[in-house]
Amino acid sequence: MKKITILLLFIVLFWNCKPEKKDDVKTAVSNGKPSTEEPFVLTVEKIDSTQFPASIKYEGFIKNAVRWKDKLGDNIVITTETGYHINKKFTHETEGSDAELFGYHFIVSGNEVKQTWKVYDYISDCPVDIVASFVKNTFQVTDLDKNGIAETWLMYKTVCHGDVSPSDMKIIMYEGNTKYAMRGENKVAVGIDDNGKKQFEGGEYKLDENFKKGAKVFREFAEKLWNDNVIENWED
């Protein structure tokens, strides 16, 4: 009987020492706090000069004016052209005219406005045909790399010529304060060969280092924009 009692006591002690079985709990392991941030949707609104903050200053006649919000804040971009005019800041050795173009980016924060970048180009003292203008329907604001910071695309041409020859052409893109540039010439028809095929001059371009080393989607977009607008349209 004593042996039975000791055996029962041993069994009870062994049973109580077994680890407690817990209910299985599936835990989602996360590297950080759950994100409650909504996906960024780029919404670009066209505006006019009556909607500009009073402190914004610009030169020329407005071609494009837009506003949007992204991770950088409240953005405004304005593009302008002067058209043919005489600017006394240039030296004039002939009776030529001048033409200038501008692109401005501002960040609006409350009552404060900060200009973050500016694009400027020009032709001066040109006695023949003068062009310094944005290519029609090429101004765009995108978020191609989906990082919540918009890219601004400007495409324009400049030339002083009295014949049918290519114009200098550029694509300037900004993402934040980072500038990307594509520079070359547009393409013009200069004749027809013996087989009746049009012959062209120009059309070449070079990408700067930021385009070469940057996101592939930027290069692809720039090259498509270039190719879609490379041929001179004399009616514009």
Phi, psi and omega in degrees: 000320179298322180294321181296318181297317179295321180295317179297319179298320179296319180297316180297315180298318180296318181296319180290336181275351179295140179300143181291131179277123180259154175295142177294131178236121178275120183247127176277118180276129181232145177279352182198187180286147178303137182276129176252005183285132179284149177303139181288130175239119181281121178236114184253128183247131174285138179227172175231179188297336179290345181257004178283143168303146187300333184278353180285128178240143179206162176246152175088185180260134186292130173255320178218143174211122183221163180217142177202167176240137174214198183295340178280340181127213182265110189255142170229132173236135179230133171242141183219159174226148176269335190071190178296131174195178176244120178251119186293348178288340179270148173280129181245111178262351177232189175266028183287166180254172178238157173211136184226155174222154186219149169226132183234140172236132180232148169249127181257126178226102184063238178266003181259140177233126180240126175278124184258332172205163180214134173253134180217134174210165186195165165232134182234153174049052182259120183273355181241213181289132184236136179224130168212088190211154176284143179289131187302134174062032178248347180293128181213153171235125186226172167222069188293326182267006173056039180255007178081007176240120187287151171256137178250126184247123176240134177228128183210167178227150178223141177192151169231107182208157177242020181219186177266091182222162182296154172260151168295138181223143182221147165245122175245125178236138174240134165239110190063230178264005182271125183260136174239141183223141176231120188232142178179215179229150171282178187245132179236145176284128183242000178160191181228135181279184184295340179265008179080013180267138180296140175252140184236155173236142179091192178105348182285157178210163173228140176266141175282177185296326180295320176293319182295321185264348185278192183299138180302324182297331176291314180298316181298319180293316181298316181294322177292318178299318178298308184296328179289340187232012188286330183278128181299129173249103187291351180275343181292000000 
